[in-house]
Every structure is written in C-alpha cells, then in structure tokens.
C-alpha cells in the first residue's frame, strides 16, 4: 500500500534513532494510512487516506 495520503499528501518522514550512547541509525515514521471507499464528485472511489483527514471530516465515506 502507498504510504501517502491522497488528500493532504502526508508521507514518510526520515530521521535518526539516537541511543543512550548517542549512536545514530536511520529510521522512518510512517503515517497511519487507511484504504477507504469515499464519495468524490458524486461517485464512490477507493482512496488511501490518513486517519487525521478521516477524523477531521475532509473525506466523506461511502456506505
């Protein structure tokens, strides 16, 4: 599944794990993406949407 929200374009972020001894290793933060059926321009379409867009009402879910 794609790790990008089709509404707000939120995607993966990169950074470092930092241990107590301050050794650094690369890591990523992935958004919580859900595949939902949404109403877009009057028709039902499957979309990859982050949970923040779902909660805030930016997406009208299809029944």
N, CA, C and O atoms as a CHARMM CRD file, in Angstrom:
* protein
*
  252
    1    1 UNK  N      0.83700  -1.18000   0.00000 PROA 1      0.00000
    2    1 UNK  CA     0.00000   0.00000   0.00000 PROA 1      0.00000
    3    1 UNK  C      0.88000   1.24100   0.00000 PROA 1      0.00000
    4    1 UNK  O      1.94500   1.27200   0.61800 PROA 1      0.00000
    5    2 UNK  N      0.41300   2.25600  -0.70300 PROA 2      0.00000
    6    2 UNK  CA     1.16400   3.50800  -0.74900 PROA 2      0.00000
    7    2 UNK  C      1.14900   4.17500   0.62700 PROA 2      0.00000
    8    2 UNK  O      0.13700   4.14300   1.32700 PROA 2      0.00000
    9    3 UNK  N      2.25700   4.77000   1.00200 PROA 3      0.00000
   10    3 UNK  CA     2.34000   5.46500   2.28400 PROA 3      0.00000
   11    3 UNK  C      2.18500   6.96600   2.10800 PROA 3      0.00000
   12    3 UNK  O      2.91200   7.75100   2.71800 PROA 3      0.00000
   13    4 UNK  N      1.21400   7.36700   1.25300 PROA 4      0.00000
   14    4 UNK  CA     0.94400   8.77500   1.02100 PROA 4      0.00000
   15    4 UNK  C     -0.56200   8.98500   1.06000 PROA 4      0.00000
   16    4 UNK  O     -1.31600   8.23000   0.44500 PROA 4      0.00000
   17    5 UNK  N     -0.99700  10.00500   1.78100 PROA 5      0.00000
   18    5 UNK  CA    -2.40800  10.36800   1.83600 PROA 5      0.00000
   19    5 UNK  C     -2.77500  11.10000   0.55400 PROA 5      0.00000
   20    5 UNK  O     -2.07500  12.02500   0.14200 PROA 5      0.00000
   21    6 UNK  N     -3.88000  10.68500  -0.08400 PROA 6      0.00000
   22    6 UNK  CA    -4.30500  11.31700  -1.33200 PROA 6      0.00000
   23    6 UNK  C     -4.98900  12.66100  -1.10600 PROA 6      0.00000
   24    6 UNK  O     -5.21600  13.39800  -2.06500 PROA 6      0.00000
   25    7 UNK  N     -5.32300  12.99400   0.13700 PROA 7      0.00000
   26    7 UNK  CA    -5.97100  14.27000   0.44500 PROA 7      0.00000
   27    7 UNK  C     -4.93500  15.33200   0.80700 PROA 7      0.00000
   28    7 UNK  O     -4.90100  16.39700   0.19100 PROA 7      0.00000
   29    8 UNK  N     -4.09700  15.05300   1.79500 PROA 8      0.00000
   30    8 UNK  CA    -3.16200  16.06900   2.29400 PROA 8      0.00000
   31    8 UNK  C     -1.71800  15.80600   1.87500 PROA 8      0.00000
   32    8 UNK  O     -0.83600  16.60000   2.20200 PROA 8      0.00000
   33    9 UNK  N     -1.45600  14.71300   1.16100 PROA 9      0.00000
   34    9 UNK  CA    -0.12000  14.34000   0.67000 PROA 9      0.00000
   35    9 UNK  C      0.87500  14.06700   1.79000 PROA 9      0.00000
   36    9 UNK  O      2.08500  14.17500   1.59500 PROA 9      0.00000
   37   10 UNK  N      0.35700  13.71000   2.96800 PROA 10     0.00000
   38   10 UNK  CA     1.25200  13.33900   4.07700 PROA 10     0.00000
   39   10 UNK  C      1.95300  12.03800   3.71900 PROA 10     0.00000
   40   10 UNK  O      1.30900  11.09600   3.25600 PROA 10     0.00000
   41   11 UNK  N      3.27100  11.97100   3.92900 PROA 11     0.00000
   42   11 UNK  CA     4.03800  10.78200   3.58600 PROA 11     0.00000
   43   11 UNK  C      5.03700  10.41700   4.66400 PROA 11     0.00000
   44   11 UNK  O      4.95000  10.89300   5.79600 PROA 11     0.00000
   45   12 UNK  N      5.99000   9.56400   4.30400 PROA 12     0.00000
   46   12 UNK  CA     7.00800   9.12400   5.25200 PROA 12     0.00000
   47   12 UNK  C      7.94900  10.26000   5.61400 PROA 12     0.00000
   48   12 UNK  O      8.25900  11.11500   4.78500 PROA 12     0.00000
   49   13 UNK  N      8.40100  10.25900   6.86700 PROA 13     0.00000
   50   13 UNK  CA     9.42900  11.18000   7.31600 PROA 13     0.00000
   51   13 UNK  C     10.64600  10.37000   7.73100 PROA 13     0.00000
   52   13 UNK  O     10.50900   9.26100   8.24900 PROA 13     0.00000
   53   14 UNK  N     11.82300  10.91000   7.50900 PROA 14     0.00000
   54   14 UNK  CA    13.05700  10.21000   7.86100 PROA 14     0.00000
   55   14 UNK  C     13.73600  10.93900   9.00500 PROA 14     0.00000
   56   14 UNK  O     13.61000  12.15400   9.15600 PROA 14     0.00000
   57   15 UNK  N     14.45900  10.17000   9.80600 PROA 15     0.00000
   58   15 UNK  CA    15.19000  10.74000  10.92900 PROA 15     0.00000
   59   15 UNK  C     16.16800   9.72800  11.47000 PROA 15     0.00000
   60   15 UNK  O     16.56400   8.79400  10.77400 PROA 15     0.00000
   61   16 UNK  N     16.55600   9.91800  12.71200 PROA 16     0.00000
   62   16 UNK  CA    17.54800   9.04700  13.34100 PROA 16     0.00000
   63   16 UNK  C     17.02200   8.48100  14.65700 PROA 16     0.00000
   64   16 UNK  O     16.36300   9.18000  15.42700 PROA 16     0.00000
   65   17 UNK  N     17.32300   7.19900  14.90600 PROA 17     0.00000
   66   17 UNK  CA    17.22200   6.65600  16.25200 PROA 17     0.00000
   67   17 UNK  C     18.47700   7.09100  16.97800 PROA 17     0.00000
   68   17 UNK  O     19.57500   6.95000  16.43900 PROA 17     0.00000
   69   18 UNK  N     18.34600   7.61500  18.18500 PROA 18     0.00000
   70   18 UNK  CA    19.51600   8.04200  18.94700 PROA 18     0.00000
   71   18 UNK  C     19.53700   7.24500  20.24800 PROA 18     0.00000
   72   18 UNK  O     18.62700   7.36400  21.06900 PROA 18     0.00000
   73   19 UNK  N     20.56700   6.44200  20.43100 PROA 19     0.00000
   74   19 UNK  CA    20.68100   5.60900  21.62300 PROA 19     0.00000
   75   19 UNK  C     21.22300   6.42900  22.80200 PROA 19     0.00000
   76   19 UNK  O     21.58900   7.59400  22.65200 PROA 19     0.00000
   77   20 UNK  N     21.26200   5.80000  23.95300 PROA 20     0.00000
   78   20 UNK  CA    21.78400   6.46100  25.15100 PROA 20     0.00000
   79   20 UNK  C     23.24600   6.86500  24.96000 PROA 20     0.00000
   80   20 UNK  O     23.68000   7.89900  25.46900 PROA 20     0.00000
   81   21 UNK  N     24.00700   6.04300  24.22200 PROA 21     0.00000
   82   21 UNK  CA    25.41200   6.36800  23.95700 PROA 21     0.00000
   83   21 UNK  C     25.55800   7.31400  22.75800 PROA 21     0.00000
   84   21 UNK  O     26.66900   7.59600  22.31000 PROA 21     0.00000
   85   22 UNK  N     24.43000   7.79300  22.25200 PROA 22     0.00000
   86   22 UNK  CA    24.36400   8.76400  21.16800 PROA 22     0.00000
   87   22 UNK  C     24.79200   8.19100  19.81400 PROA 22     0.00000
   88   22 UNK  O     25.17800   8.94200  18.91900 PROA 22     0.00000
   89   23 UNK  N     24.72500   6.85100  19.65700 PROA 23     0.00000
   90   23 UNK  CA    24.90200   6.26300  18.33500 PROA 23     0.00000
   91   23 UNK  C     23.63000   6.51300  17.54000 PROA 23     0.00000
   92   23 UNK  O     22.52800   6.44500  18.08400 PROA 23     0.00000
   93   24 UNK  N     23.78200   6.80400  16.24800 PROA 24     0.00000
   94   24 UNK  CA    22.62700   7.13500  15.42500 PROA 24     0.00000
   95   24 UNK  C     22.44900   6.12000  14.30400 PROA 24     0.00000
   96   24 UNK  O     23.40900   5.73700  13.63500 PROA 24     0.00000
   97   25 UNK  N     21.20200   5.69100  14.11000 PROA 25     0.00000
   98   25 UNK  CA    20.84700   4.84000  12.98200 PROA 25     0.00000
   99   25 UNK  C     19.60400   5.44000  12.33200 PROA 25     0.00000
  100   25 UNK  O     18.77500   6.06400  12.99300 PROA 25     0.00000
  101   26 UNK  N     19.49600   5.23500  11.02400 PROA 26     0.00000
  102   26 UNK  CA    18.36600   5.80700  10.30000 PROA 26     0.00000
  103   26 UNK  C     17.07200   5.07200  10.61300 PROA 26     0.00000
  104   26 UNK  O     17.07000   3.86600  10.85900 PROA 26     0.00000
  105   27 UNK  N     15.95700   5.82700  10.60000 PROA 27     0.00000
  106   27 UNK  CA    14.63300   5.24600  10.79500 PROA 27     0.00000
  107   27 UNK  C     13.61900   6.09800  10.05700 PROA 27     0.00000
  108   27 UNK  O     13.92300   7.20700   9.61800 PROA 27     0.00000
  109   28 UNK  N     12.39400   5.56400   9.92400 PROA 28     0.00000
  110   28 UNK  CA    11.33200   6.31200   9.26700 PROA 28     0.00000
  111   28 UNK  C     10.09300   6.33200  10.15000 PROA 28     0.00000
  112   28 UNK  O      9.88400   5.43300  10.96500 PROA 28     0.00000
  113   29 UNK  N      9.27700   7.36400   9.98300 PROA 29     0.00000
  114   29 UNK  CA     7.96500   7.46200  10.59700 PROA 29     0.00000
  115   29 UNK  C      6.95400   7.38700   9.47700 PROA 29     0.00000
  116   29 UNK  O      6.99800   8.18300   8.53900 PROA 29     0.00000
  117   30 UNK  N      6.03400   6.42400   9.56900 PROA 30     0.00000
  118   30 UNK  CA     5.03600   6.24400   8.52700 PROA 30     0.00000
  119   30 UNK  C      3.68200   6.75900   9.02500 PROA 30     0.00000
  120   30 UNK  O      3.32100   6.53300  10.18000 PROA 30     0.00000
  121   31 UNK  N      2.93400   7.44900   8.15900 PROA 31     0.00000
  122   31 UNK  CA     1.60800   7.91000   8.55400 PROA 31     0.00000
  123   31 UNK  C      0.62700   6.74300   8.62100 PROA 31     0.00000
  124   31 UNK  O      0.82900   5.71000   7.98300 PROA 31     0.00000
  125   32 UNK  N     -0.42800   6.92100   9.39300 PROA 32     0.00000
  126   32 UNK  CA    -1.46200   5.89100   9.52500 PROA 32     0.00000
  127   32 UNK  C     -2.41100   6.03000   8.33800 PROA 32     0.00000
  128   32 UNK  O     -3.36500   6.80700   8.38200 PROA 32     0.00000
  129   33 UNK  N     -2.14200   5.27300   7.28400 PROA 33     0.00000
  130   33 UNK  CA    -2.91000   5.35400   6.04200 PROA 33     0.00000
  131   33 UNK  C     -3.93000   4.22200   5.99900 PROA 33     0.00000
  132   33 UNK  O     -3.59400   3.05900   6.22200 PROA 33     0.00000
  133   34 UNK  N     -5.18300   4.57800   5.70800 PROA 34     0.00000
  134   34 UNK  CA    -6.25800   3.59400   5.58400 PROA 34     0.00000
  135   34 UNK  C     -6.79600   3.63700   4.15900 PROA 34     0.00000
  136   34 UNK  O     -6.89300   4.70600   3.55600 PROA 34     0.00000
  137   35 UNK  N     -7.14400   2.46700   3.62500 PROA 35     0.00000
  138   35 UNK  CA    -7.76800   2.40300   2.28900 PROA 35     0.00000
  139   35 UNK  C     -9.27600   2.41500   2.52300 PROA 35     0.00000
  140   35 UNK  O     -9.83100   1.46400   3.07200 PROA 35     0.00000
  141   36 UNK  N     -9.93700   3.49900   2.10300 PROA 36     0.00000
  142   36 UNK  CA   -11.36300   3.65400   2.36500 PROA 36     0.00000
  143   36 UNK  C    -12.11200   3.91900   1.05900 PROA 36     0.00000
  144   36 UNK  O    -11.53900   4.37400   0.06900 PROA 36     0.00000
  145   37 UNK  N    -13.41300   3.61800   1.09200 PROA 37     0.00000
  146   37 UNK  CA   -14.30600   3.97800  -0.00600 PROA 37     0.00000
  147   37 UNK  C    -14.86400   5.35200   0.31400 PROA 37     0.00000
  148   37 UNK  O    -15.52600   5.53700   1.33600 PROA 37     0.00000
  149   38 UNK  N    -14.59900   6.31600  -0.55700 PROA 38     0.00000
  150   38 UNK  CA   -15.01100   7.69000  -0.31100 PROA 38     0.00000
  151   38 UNK  C    -15.84400   8.20200  -1.48000 PROA 38     0.00000
  152   38 UNK  O    -15.71500   7.73200  -2.61000 PROA 38     0.00000
  153   39 UNK  N    -16.70300   9.17500  -1.18100 PROA 39     0.00000
  154   39 UNK  CA   -17.50900   9.81300  -2.21700 PROA 39     0.00000
  155   39 UNK  C    -16.73300  11.02100  -2.74000 PROA 39     0.00000
  156   39 UNK  O    -16.45300  11.96000  -1.99400 PROA 39     0.00000
  157   40 UNK  N    -16.38800  10.98600  -4.03100 PROA 40     0.00000
  158   40 UNK  CA   -15.65900  12.07400  -4.67100 PROA 40     0.00000
  159   40 UNK  C    -16.42900  12.49300  -5.91500 PROA 40     0.00000
  160   40 UNK  O    -16.63400  11.68700  -6.82300 PROA 40     0.00000
  161   41 UNK  N    -16.85400  13.74700  -5.95700 PROA 41     0.00000
  162   41 UNK  CA   -17.64600  14.27600  -7.08800 PROA 41     0.00000
  163   41 UNK  C    -18.87400  13.41400  -7.38700 PROA 41     0.00000
  164   41 UNK  O    -19.21700  13.19000  -8.54800 PROA 41     0.00000
  165   42 UNK  N    -19.52900  12.93600  -6.33300 PROA 42     0.00000
  166   42 UNK  CA   -20.75600  12.15800  -6.50400 PROA 42     0.00000
  167   42 UNK  C    -20.56700  10.68800  -6.81700 PROA 42     0.00000
  168   42 UNK  O    -21.55800   9.96500  -6.92700 PROA 42     0.00000
  169   43 UNK  N    -19.34600  10.21600  -6.96500 PROA 43     0.00000
  170   43 UNK  CA   -19.12200   8.79500  -7.24000 PROA 43     0.00000
  171   43 UNK  C    -18.21400   8.18800  -6.19100 PROA 43     0.00000
  172   43 UNK  O    -17.40000   8.87700  -5.57700 PROA 43     0.00000
  173   44 UNK  N    -18.36700   6.87900  -5.99300 PROA 44     0.00000
  174   44 UNK  CA   -17.59700   6.16900  -4.97700 PROA 44     0.00000
  175   44 UNK  C    -16.24000   5.78100  -5.54800 PROA 44     0.00000
  176   44 UNK  O    -16.14600   5.26800  -6.66300 PROA 44     0.00000
  177   45 UNK  N    -15.18700   6.03400  -4.76700 PROA 45     0.00000
  178   45 UNK  CA   -13.83000   5.76400  -5.22400 PROA 45     0.00000
  179   45 UNK  C    -13.01300   5.25700  -4.03900 PROA 45     0.00000
  180   45 UNK  O    -13.20200   5.71700  -2.91300 PROA 45     0.00000
  181   46 UNK  N    -12.10900   4.31400  -4.28700 PROA 46     0.00000
  182   46 UNK  CA   -11.21000   3.84900  -3.22700 PROA 46     0.00000
  183   46 UNK  C    -10.01500   4.79200  -3.15000 PROA 46     0.00000
  184   46 UNK  O     -9.41700   5.14200  -4.16700 PROA 46     0.00000
  185   47 UNK  N     -9.67500   5.20000  -1.91800 PROA 47     0.00000
  186   47 UNK  CA    -8.59400   6.15800  -1.73000 PROA 47     0.00000
  187   47 UNK  C     -7.73000   5.73400  -0.55300 PROA 47     0.00000
  188   47 UNK  O     -8.19600   5.06300   0.36900 PROA 47     0.00000
  189   48 UNK  N     -6.46400   6.13500  -0.59700 PROA 48     0.00000
  190   48 UNK  CA    -5.56800   5.99200   0.54800 PROA 48     0.00000
  191   48 UNK  C     -5.59600   7.31600   1.30000 PROA 48     0.00000
  192   48 UNK  O     -5.18500   8.35000   0.77300 PROA 48     0.00000
  193   49 UNK  N     -6.09200   7.27300   2.55200 PROA 49     0.00000
  194   49 UNK  CA    -6.31300   8.49700   3.31800 PROA 49     0.00000
  195   49 UNK  C     -5.74000   8.32100   4.70800 PROA 49     0.00000
  196   49 UNK  O     -5.87300   7.25100   5.30200 PROA 49     0.00000
  197   50 UNK  N     -5.09400   9.37100   5.24300 PROA 50     0.00000
  198   50 UNK  CA    -4.57000   9.29800   6.60600 PROA 50     0.00000
  199   50 UNK  C     -5.71600   9.45100   7.60100 PROA 50     0.00000
  200   50 UNK  O     -6.75800  10.01400   7.26500 PROA 50     0.00000
  201   51 UNK  N     -5.53400   8.96100   8.80600 PROA 51     0.00000
  202   51 UNK  CA    -6.59200   8.97700   9.80700 PROA 51     0.00000
  203   51 UNK  C     -6.91500  10.39600  10.26100 PROA 51     0.00000
  204   51 UNK  O     -8.03700  10.65000  10.69800 PROA 51     0.00000
  205   52 UNK  N     -5.98600  11.31200  10.17300 PROA 52     0.00000
  206   52 UNK  CA    -6.28800  12.69400  10.55200 PROA 52     0.00000
  207   52 UNK  C     -7.29900  13.30700   9.58800 PROA 52     0.00000
  208   52 UNK  O     -8.19700  14.03000  10.01900 PROA 52     0.00000
  209   53 UNK  N     -7.16800  13.02900   8.28700 PROA 53     0.00000
  210   53 UNK  CA    -8.14200  13.52900   7.30800 PROA 53     0.00000
  211   53 UNK  C     -9.50300  12.87600   7.52500 PROA 53     0.00000
  212   53 UNK  O    -10.53300  13.52900   7.36000 PROA 53     0.00000
  213   54 UNK  N     -9.52000  11.58700   7.89400 PROA 54     0.00000
  214   54 UNK  CA   -10.77900  10.91300   8.18100 PROA 54     0.00000
  215   54 UNK  C    -11.46400  11.53100   9.39100 PROA 54     0.00000
  216   54 UNK  O    -12.66600  11.79700   9.35700 PROA 54     0.00000
  217   55 UNK  N    -10.71400  11.76000  10.45200 PROA 55     0.00000
  218   55 UNK  CA   -11.27700  12.31000  11.68800 PROA 55     0.00000
  219   55 UNK  C    -11.74900  13.73400  11.53100 PROA 55     0.00000
  220   55 UNK  O    -12.75900  14.11800  12.12100 PROA 55     0.00000
  221   56 UNK  N    -11.03800  14.53300  10.74500 PROA 56     0.00000
  222   56 UNK  CA   -11.37500  15.95500  10.61900 PROA 56     0.00000
  223   56 UNK  C    -12.51700  16.20400   9.64400 PROA 56     0.00000
  224   56 UNK  O    -12.98400  17.33500   9.51300 PROA 56     0.00000
  225   57 UNK  N    -12.97500  15.14700   8.95300 PROA 57     0.00000
  226   57 UNK  CA   -14.11300  15.29800   8.05900 PROA 57     0.00000
  227   57 UNK  C    -13.76300  15.78000   6.67300 PROA 57     0.00000
  228   57 UNK  O    -14.64700  16.22900   5.94400 PROA 57     0.00000
  229   58 UNK  N    -12.49700  15.70300   6.27900 PROA 58     0.00000
  230   58 UNK  CA   -12.09600  16.10600   4.94000 PROA 58     0.00000
  231   58 UNK  C    -12.52400  15.08500   3.90000 PROA 58     0.00000
  232   58 UNK  O    -12.49600  15.36700   2.70200 PROA 58     0.00000
  233   59 UNK  N    -12.92400  13.88600   4.35600 PROA 59     0.00000
  234   59 UNK  CA   -13.31500  12.80500   3.46300 PROA 59     0.00000
  235   59 UNK  C    -14.72500  12.36500   3.83700 PROA 59     0.00000
  236   59 UNK  O    -15.01200  12.12200   5.00900 PROA 59     0.00000
  237   60 UNK  N    -15.60700  12.26100   2.84400 PROA 60     0.00000
  238   60 UNK  CA   -16.95400  11.73000   3.06700 PROA 60     0.00000
  239   60 UNK  C    -16.91800  10.25400   2.70700 PROA 60     0.00000
  240   60 UNK  O    -16.74700   9.89700   1.54100 PROA 60     0.00000
  241   61 UNK  N    -17.08300   9.38300   3.72400 PROA 61     0.00000
  242   61 UNK  CA   -17.02700   7.93800   3.48900 PROA 61     0.00000
  243   61 UNK  C    -18.29500   7.44200   2.82700 PROA 61     0.00000
  244   61 UNK  O    -19.39100   7.93700   3.09200 PROA 61     0.00000
  245   62 UNK  N    -18.12800   6.44500   1.95100 PROA 62     0.00000
  246   62 UNK  CA   -19.28100   5.81700   1.28800 PROA 62     0.00000
  247   62 UNK  C    -19.77500   4.67600   2.15700 PROA 62     0.00000
  248   62 UNK  O    -18.99400   4.01400   2.84000 PROA 62     0.00000
  249   63 UNK  N    -21.06600   4.45800   2.12400 PROA 63     0.00000
  250   63 UNK  CA   -21.65000   3.37100   2.91200 PROA 63     0.00000
  251   63 UNK  C    -21.76700   2.11000   2.10600 PROA 63     0.00000
  252   63 UNK  O    -22.23900   1.09400   2.61500 PROA 63     0.00000
